[in-house]
Amino acid sequence: MASSIGMMDSAYFVGRNQILTWINNRLHLNLSRIEEAASGAVQCQMMDMTFPGVVPMHKVNFDAKTEYDMIQNYKILQDVFNKLKIDKHVEVSRLVKGRPLDNLEFLQWLKRYCDSVNGGIMNENYNPVERRVKVGKDRNHKCSVKSSKSLQTNMINSGSGNTLSPNRTSGTKQFRSNEAAGGVNSSVEIQALSKEITDLKSAVDLLEKERDFYFAKLRDIEILCQTPEVENFSMSVAIKKVLYADDPKESALEEAQDYLNQRLNAVEDEAEIEA
């Protein structure tokens, strides 16, 4: 089942929209951006669909938001790869950052691999929604039991039992009185905050659309530069130096220009020698 470098290279030509369509159709999701799959849960379920019973789905956190929770999901995925003897190292530290290009490349590889198993034919009896709901219920049940025990412990330690003391009852009445008095002001503040949140969401949506637009263009340029016929051309190499630069504080343009100048000088020297 070991993956091959050739298979991984051919996967790079699969576009972002095709990857999202593949995920949404197979898992009955509605992802609109590649980075929405950065938590690792989608990848775990794809392997669960491809190899039923191999992935410990009860450990997969579909609500993972923090890097810590995401890392746990990728650890599960790497363990599954190791168990199946799949020669693929998961670059967890890069994927959890949510950068579109890193996640796209990994999902491209994953799609190519899943398509290579049984001709890409998935188990018709596999219900991805029910699988996620069951995992969610199990997780919520555990959290509910834990919270209930914690609440009981706090009540016992405080000596309050299930009743409120006279002082506590009095304090509650005072709180409700103050709450009613400030009701009007609170309502105005809530409306103002709601409008601010709506405006911020609109601004974020516009920024995300603009980001996705330019990312798609960069990805198209990258695919062109990876075409076998031109990938070793000087201009292709220079462009990839800019695309793959990972220092956000320094531009790679100067390095790319120096490379082009060196190649041009080398060509001129060769022409003079031949002349």
C-alpha positions as CSV (number, residue, x, y, z in Angstrom):
1,M,0.0,0.0,0.0
2,A,3.0,2.2,0.0
3,S,2.5,5.5,-1.8
4,S,4.9,6.4,-4.6
5,I,6.5,9.7,-5.5
6,G,5.0,9.5,-9.0
7,M,1.5,9.2,-7.6
8,M,2.1,12.2,-5.4
9,D,3.4,14.3,-8.3
10,S,0.4,13.5,-10.5
11,A,-1.9,14.5,-7.7
12,Y,-0.6,18.1,-7.8
13,F,-2.5,18.7,-11.0
14,V,-5.9,18.3,-9.2
15,G,-7.5,21.8,-8.6
16,R,-8.8,23.3,-5.4
17,N,-12.4,23.1,-6.6
18,Q,-12.1,19.5,-7.6
19,I,-10.7,18.6,-4.1
20,L,-13.5,20.5,-2.4
21,T,-16.1,18.7,-4.6
22,W,-14.6,15.4,-3.8
23,I,-14.7,16.0,0.0
24,N,-18.2,17.4,0.0
25,N,-19.7,14.7,-2.2
26,R,-18.0,11.8,-0.3
27,L,-18.5,13.1,3.3
28,H,-21.7,15.1,2.7
29,L,-20.1,18.3,3.9
30,N,-20.3,21.9,2.6
31,L,-16.7,23.1,2.7
32,S,-16.0,26.2,0.6
33,R,-12.3,26.7,1.5
34,I,-9.4,24.3,1.7
35,E,-8.3,25.5,5.1
36,E,-11.6,24.4,6.6
37,A,-10.2,20.9,6.4
38,A,-7.0,21.9,8.4
39,S,-8.2,20.2,11.6
40,G,-7.4,16.7,10.2
41,A,-10.9,15.3,11.0
42,V,-11.8,15.2,7.3
43,Q,-8.7,13.3,6.4
44,C,-9.4,10.8,9.2
45,Q,-12.9,10.2,8.0
46,M,-11.7,9.7,4.4
47,M,-9.4,7.0,5.6
48,D,-12.3,5.6,7.7
49,M,-14.4,5.4,4.6
50,T,-11.6,3.8,2.6
51,F,-10.6,1.3,5.3
52,P,-13.6,0.7,7.5
53,G,-12.7,-0.2,11.1
54,V,-9.1,0.9,10.9
55,V,-9.6,4.5,12.2
56,P,-10.6,4.9,15.9
57,M,-13.3,7.4,15.0
58,H,-14.3,7.8,18.6
59,K,-11.0,9.7,19.2
60,V,-11.4,12.0,16.2
61,N,-12.4,15.6,17.2
62,F,-14.6,17.2,14.5
63,D,-14.9,20.3,16.5
64,A,-11.2,20.9,16.8
65,K,-10.3,24.6,16.8
66,T,-7.0,24.8,18.7
67,E,-3.7,23.6,17.3
68,Y,-3.5,21.1,20.2
69,D,-6.8,19.4,19.3
70,M,-5.8,19.4,15.6
71,I,-2.5,17.8,16.4
72,Q,-4.3,15.0,18.2
73,N,-6.3,14.3,15.0
74,Y,-3.2,14.2,12.9
75,K,-1.6,11.8,15.3
76,I,-4.5,9.5,14.8
77,L,-4.1,9.8,11.0
78,Q,-0.3,9.1,11.2
79,D,-0.9,6.1,13.3
80,V,-3.4,4.8,10.7
81,F,-0.8,5.4,7.9
82,N,1.8,3.5,10.0
83,K,-0.7,0.6,10.6
84,L,-1.5,0.3,6.9
85,K,2.2,0.7,6.0
86,I,1.5,3.8,4.0
87,D,4.8,5.6,3.3
88,K,3.6,9.1,4.0
89,H,4.8,11.5,6.7
90,V,2.2,14.0,7.9
91,E,3.7,17.5,8.2
92,V,1.5,18.3,11.2
93,S,3.3,21.5,12.2
94,R,2.5,23.0,8.7
95,L,-1.0,21.7,8.3
96,V,-2.4,23.0,11.6
97,K,-1.4,26.5,10.6
98,G,-4.3,26.4,8.1
99,R,-2.2,27.6,5.1
100,P,-4.2,26.8,1.9
101,L,-1.2,25.6,-0.2
102,D,0.1,23.1,2.4
103,N,-3.4,21.7,3.1
104,L,-4.2,21.6,-0.7
105,E,-1.1,19.6,-1.4
106,F,-1.8,17.1,1.3
107,L,-5.5,16.7,0.2
108,Q,-4.3,16.2,-3.4
109,W,-2.1,13.4,-2.2
110,L,-4.9,11.9,-0.1
111,K,-7.4,12.0,-3.0
112,R,-5.0,10.3,-5.3
113,Y,-4.3,7.6,-2.7
114,C,-7.9,6.9,-1.9
115,D,-8.7,6.8,-5.6
116,S,-6.0,4.1,-6.0
117,V,-7.7,1.8,-3.5
118,N,-10.3,-0.5,-5.0
119,G,-10.4,1.7,-8.0
120,G,-11.7,4.6,-5.9
121,I,-15.0,2.7,-5.3
122,M,-16.2,3.5,-1.7
123,N,-18.4,1.3,0.5
124,E,-22.0,2.1,-0.4
125,N,-23.2,1.2,3.1
126,Y,-21.0,3.9,4.6
127,N,-23.0,6.8,5.9
128,P,-20.6,9.7,6.7
129,V,-23.2,11.8,8.4
130,E,-24.4,9.1,10.8
131,R,-20.7,8.2,11.5
132,R,-20.0,11.8,12.5
133,V,-23.2,12.1,14.6
134,K,-22.4,8.9,16.5
135,V,-18.9,10.2,17.3
136,G,-20.3,13.6,18.3
137,K,-22.9,11.9,20.6
138,D,-20.3,9.7,22.3
139,R,-18.1,12.8,22.8
140,N,-21.0,14.9,24.2
141,H,-22.1,12.1,26.5
142,K,-18.6,11.9,28.0
143,C,-18.5,15.7,28.5
144,S,-22.0,15.7,30.0
145,V,-21.0,13.0,32.5
146,K,-17.8,14.8,33.4
147,S,-19.6,18.1,33.9
148,S,-22.3,16.5,36.0
149,K,-19.7,14.9,38.3
150,S,-17.9,18.2,38.5
151,L,-21.1,20.1,39.5
152,Q,-22.0,17.5,42.1
153,T,-18.5,17.8,43.6
154,N,-18.7,21.6,43.7
155,M,-22.1,21.5,45.4
156,I,-20.9,19.0,48.1
157,N,-17.7,21.1,48.7
158,S,-19.7,24.3,49.2
159,G,-22.2,22.5,51.5
160,S,-25.1,24.0,49.5
161,G,-26.8,20.7,48.5
162,N,-29.7,21.3,46.2
163,T,-31.1,24.4,48.0
164,L,-30.2,28.0,48.2
165,S,-29.4,29.6,51.5
166,P,-31.4,32.7,52.6
167,N,-28.5,35.0,51.8
168,R,-28.1,33.5,48.4
169,T,-31.8,33.8,47.7
170,S,-31.7,37.5,48.7
171,G,-28.7,38.1,46.5
172,T,-30.5,36.5,43.5
173,K,-33.5,38.8,43.9
174,Q,-31.3,41.8,44.0
175,F,-29.5,40.7,40.9
176,R,-32.7,40.3,39.0
177,S,-33.9,43.7,40.1
178,N,-30.7,45.3,38.8
179,E,-30.9,43.3,35.6
180,A,-34.4,44.6,34.9
181,A,-33.3,48.2,35.6
182,G,-30.5,47.9,33.0
183,G,-32.6,46.0,30.5
184,V,-33.1,48.9,28.1
185,N,-29.5,49.9,28.0
186,S,-28.5,46.3,27.5
187,S,-30.8,45.9,24.6
188,V,-29.3,49.0,22.9
189,E,-25.8,47.7,23.5
190,I,-26.7,44.3,22.1
191,Q,-28.1,45.8,19.0
192,A,-25.0,47.9,18.5
193,L,-22.7,44.9,19.0
194,S,-24.8,42.8,16.6
195,K,-24.5,45.4,13.9
196,E,-20.8,45.6,14.5
197,I,-20.5,41.8,14.3
198,T,-22.5,41.8,11.0
199,D,-20.2,44.5,9.5
200,L,-17.1,42.6,10.6
201,K,-18.4,39.3,9.1
202,S,-19.1,41.1,5.8
203,A,-15.6,42.6,5.8
204,V,-14.1,39.1,6.5
205,D,-16.1,37.5,3.7
206,L,-14.8,40.1,1.2
207,L,-11.2,39.6,2.4
208,E,-11.5,35.8,2.2
209,K,-12.9,36.0,-1.4
210,E,-10.1,38.3,-2.4
211,R,-7.5,36.0,-0.8
212,D,-9.0,32.9,-2.5
213,F,-9.0,34.7,-5.8
214,Y,-5.3,35.5,-5.7
215,F,-4.4,32.1,-4.2
216,A,-6.1,30.4,-7.1
217,K,-4.0,32.5,-9.5
218,L,-0.8,31.6,-7.7
219,R,-1.8,27.9,-7.7
220,D,-2.3,28.1,-11.5
221,I,1.1,29.6,-12.0
222,E,2.6,26.9,-9.8
223,I,1.0,24.1,-11.8
224,L,2.3,25.7,-15.0
225,C,5.8,25.9,-13.6
226,Q,5.6,22.2,-12.6
227,T,4.8,21.1,-16.1
228,P,7.6,18.6,-17.1
229,E,8.4,20.4,-20.3
230,V,9.2,23.8,-18.6
231,E,9.9,23.0,-14.9
232,N,13.7,23.2,-15.4
233,F,13.6,26.4,-17.4
234,S,15.3,29.4,-15.7
235,M,12.1,31.4,-15.5
236,S,10.2,28.5,-14.0
237,V,12.9,27.9,-11.4
238,A,13.0,31.7,-10.5
239,I,9.2,31.9,-10.2
240,K,9.2,28.8,-7.8
241,K,11.9,30.5,-5.7
242,V,9.4,33.3,-5.1
243,L,6.4,31.0,-4.6
244,Y,8.2,28.7,-2.1
245,A,9.9,31.4,0.0
246,D,8.8,31.0,3.6
247,D,10.3,34.1,5.2
248,P,7.3,36.6,5.6
249,K,9.7,39.5,6.3
250,E,12.0,39.2,3.3
251,S,11.1,39.2,-0.4
252,A,12.6,36.4,-2.5
253,L,12.5,38.6,-5.6
254,E,16.2,39.6,-5.4
255,E,17.3,36.0,-5.1
256,A,15.2,35.1,-8.1
257,Q,16.6,38.0,-10.1
258,D,20.2,37.0,-9.2
259,Y,19.5,33.5,-10.3
260,L,18.2,34.7,-13.7
261,N,21.2,37.0,-14.1
262,Q,23.5,34.1,-13.4
263,R,21.8,31.9,-15.9
264,L,21.7,34.7,-18.6
265,N,25.5,35.3,-18.1
266,A,26.2,31.6,-18.3
267,V,24.3,31.5,-21.6
268,E,26.1,34.5,-23.0
269,D,29.5,33.0,-22.0
270,E,28.6,29.7,-23.7
271,A,27.6,31.7,-26.9
272,E,30.9,33.6,-26.9
273,I,32.9,30.3,-26.5
274,E,31.0,28.7,-29.4
275,A,31.6,31.8,-31.6
